[in-house]
Amino acid sequence: MAARPVSRVFLGDNKGSLMIRWCAAVLFLLWAPNAWAQESLPSASGVITGSVLDAQHHAVAAAKVILERTGAPDVITAQTDSNGMYRMSLPAGTYSVRVEGKGGKSAAGPVTLSPSKVATLDLILQPSASADLPFFDEPTFTVAGVKDNTYRGGHGSDAVLRSAEALTQETASLAKATPAGDDPNRALAERNERAGHPLEAAREFQRAAELNPSEPNLYDWGTELLTHRAPEAAAEVFSKGVRLFPQSVRMMLGLATAWYTAGSYDKAGMWFYKATDLDPGDPAPYLFLGKVQAREIAESPEYQQRMARFVQLHPESALAHYYNAVTVWSRSGGPEDLEASRKARALLEKAIALDPRLALAYLQLGIVNATEQKYSDAIREYRKAIELSPALEEAHYRLSAAYRLTGEQAKAEEELAIYNRQSKLSAEALERERSEIQQFIVNLKDHGRTQSKPPR
């Protein structure tokens, strides 16, 4: 059998007391032409098998392999044999995997087990100076309370702030994909959140993660902190999640969003790109990335490369063509850059052909036409965008400008009035929404100071 590629991730607490290195072989499925496939598996079950080795690649006998199925309360365990091998037949599903052996611990996941197939997962343990310390690392912060909602601070322009809030909402929506099940702390945390007790919810999410640092528990805790405007604390939790679960796309997206909300755009971009690269065929990370408004990311070559790849891998996606068109246009050299105009126009027309109700594509096509001084075409596209999405403020503003340039002053004033009215209403609605979310007061243990709002 060919050698399996291996990746290494180092895990450690903030005090350096625990350093565990584990590496998991890339998960692959073995079909009939192998010895394991000779057995008959139930149609809804699969097999997971592998080995547990120490840092010197010696077999670890009697190691305890622990699997937890996502969305189910069951915890399944097995013990390695004298050759360090384990093997389990399990119902198909997604599992987090932990192993405890002599001198070390390790974790991997999530791992998806398909019906009637065999998955191989090898784990390598690296002993530390004190391998018997708790698996969970103490955070460097505590959530001390909540503050009133008079503070509306943040990083960047209004467009960047709105994009950060949109990304936070998207991050929270991914948390809903994993119900609490029989985890009492997560269940209590969710009840407290629904009842309007965010501080109690955050503490229960933390307890759940401390008792069982599973992927869902860490993700929920990070999301709760992010939702209540504690992005640096959320980044610490998501960072821990990425170390423990390096194959979790949503954990990377949560970490990217936390850094983006905190105004650390270099770190945010890095983790957005890592998320798109982890599974290039998964459209979700590209859709997250498409919501970014910070120029430090949106105008970078790395961003452009990912959006170009999004179109290549998903030519059926209207949003892929739209985001790529916006990227091409933002990097153009102005009206004289005919090649950029041609390419952006072709991408936008393709997006509209794929989704004739994509208002943003009509708006952007109107912008391209206006830049080329094709004002009648621009007016047509702006009007179509407004027809599909009457609340699209920018379309009213740009339509007003186009009317003014063509001498239709009355129409220009009418559209400008609509724009001003809608801008005021949306700002008031956004303010009400923001006021409903209480902001956490976070104490930083290592500095003995309180962070009550994000630093400017």
Secondary structure, DSSP 8 states (H G I E B T S, - for coil): -----EEEEEEE-TTS--EEEEEEE---EE-SSSSGGGS---TTEEEEEEEEE-TTS-B-TT-EEEEEETTS--EEEEE--TTSEEEEEEESEEEEEEEEETTEEEEEEEEEE-TT-EEE--EE----TTTTS-SS---SEEEEEEE-TT----SS-HHHHHHHHHHHHHHHHHHTTS--TT-HHHHHHHHHHHTT-HHHHHHHHHHHHHH---HHHHHHHHHHHHHTT-HHHHHHHHHHHHHH-TT-HHHHHHHHHHHHHTT-HHHHHHHHHHHHHHSTT-SHHHHHHHT---HHHHTSHHHHHHHHHHHHH-TT-HHHHHHHHHHHHHTS-STT-HHHHHHHHHHHHHHHHH-TT-HHHHHHHHHHHHHTT-HHHHHHHHHHHHHH-TT-HHHHHHHHHHHHHTT-HHHHHHHHHHHHHHHHHHHHHHHHHHHTS-EEEEEETTTTEEE-S---
